[in-house]
Amino acid sequence: MQSQRILQLIKIRSITSQRFSSNDCRRVVVTGLGGVTPLGNNVKDSWDKILKGEAAISNLGEAYKGIPCQVAAQINKNNLQLENSFSKSDLKIMSPATILSVLAAQEALAHAKLLDVTAEEEKNRTGVCVGMGMFDLPEVYNSHASLTKGYNRVSPYFIPRLLPSMACGHISMLFGLRGPNHSVSTACATGAHAIGDAFRFIKYGDADVMVAGSGESCIDPLAIAGFCRLRALCTSFNDDPKRASRPFDEKRDGFVMGEGAAILILEELEHAKARGATILAEILGYGLSGDAYHITSPSEDGTGAYLAMTRAMADAKIDPNLVGYINAHATSTPTGDKIEARAINRTFKEHTKNIGVSSTKGAHGHLLGSSGNLEGLFVVKACETGILPPSINVDKVGEGIDVEIVTKAEKWNSERRIALKNSFGFGGTNACLCISSFVE
């Protein structure tokens, strides 16, 4: 039975290779999801709480005393039961973000029914594209403190724990995946870039399956202090943490840092069909741009966001009037949310009023390099279920934000559901994914 399946897949690969050689690119679908988020330790719990409008933001502890921001969206590490998934030696060599990424990858592979693949050719054609926005800051200063006590006190795992690319490496080694092994680190656009790059690896024939996403875990006094010094974090809701993250609301004053990981399993369409996979959604296009403007602020006219969105739709070969939902990057900052809304209006003009827009960051905070992939996962769920996830804590839409904000979970009534997922990062790096419900 296994040999027949392998022969069938080889035949399909031959057909798709011929199609590719005639300048016709392969279609890429989503067949698995995995996530560890402040809302829940799996996709189901996280999605259910998103739709209910629950927030997972809480107060920080005594170690953060004196820092203007006192709130964050944290994962309850005690509930992860890491001893069930990792040995003591595993935990020594992995950073916190890598651990979360591995857990999310395990759930996603199981969801896609790819966890027990043993065929060597299949493993050779399955790759990993998992990024990380920031490395583990405590690892650096704790190791420096160890160095002051002597060279031999520095852990031999210091460098492997520090490298952002090691999440890719560990996932590849744990599951025996020998396709493209590619890591992305583009600040808060990391997760979306990782999915987009993985999409292209499949589209252009480098792989049949990709494990794609990102992990982030850098809630720490130094990181919180650093972002506060940039005046990027919320400081007005320390006494009411669940209402602190409020994208598009007139009282927004900065983002709330979150942590977590989300993984999508991307797969070439014919490959997915051949093994009887459940298809959740399709990745239609991917757009990238640079602001060429400022290290932290987007350009006032929103050109970078506009270019990323228009390029994603051009790559998808769709008319902008077909887009029915945009999952915005909107982080709850006074400037960024307004500029993104301006860019949406510039992109869609009169069609803007027909597009539902939301940012789920009100519920789970801003996961930095793991935001685009987590929110991309929620877009896949929206395309699959026909339910739009809401922006919460929007009491009054802020001045200059002229888009249709979805404030409660609502039905998405459309024959084919097509969405954009925006992600923007410091340094002016932008990504946009075009995702749709699957149709033959």
Secondary structure, 3 states (H helix, E strand, C coil): CHHHHHHHHHHHHHHHHHHHHCCCCCCEEEEEEEEECCCCCCHHHHHHHHHHCCCCCEECCHHHCCCCCCEEECCCHHHHCHHHCCCHHHHHHCCHHHHHHHHHHHHHHHHCCCCCCCCHHHHHCEEEEEECCCCCHHHHHHHHHHHCCCHHHCCCCHHHHHCCCHHHHHHHHHHCCCCCEECCCCHHHHHHHHHHHHHHHHHCCCCCEEEEEEEECCCCHHHHHHHHHCCCECCCCCCCHHHCCCCCECCCCCECEECEEEEEEEEEHHHHHHCCCCCCEEEEEEEEEECCCCCCCCCCCCHHHHHHHHHHHHHHCCCHHHCCEEECCCCCCHHHHHHHHHHHHHHHHHHHHHCEEECCHHHHCECHHHHHHHHHHHHHHHHHHCEECCCCCCCCECCCCCCEECCCCEECCCCCCEEEEEEEECCCEEEEEEEECCCC
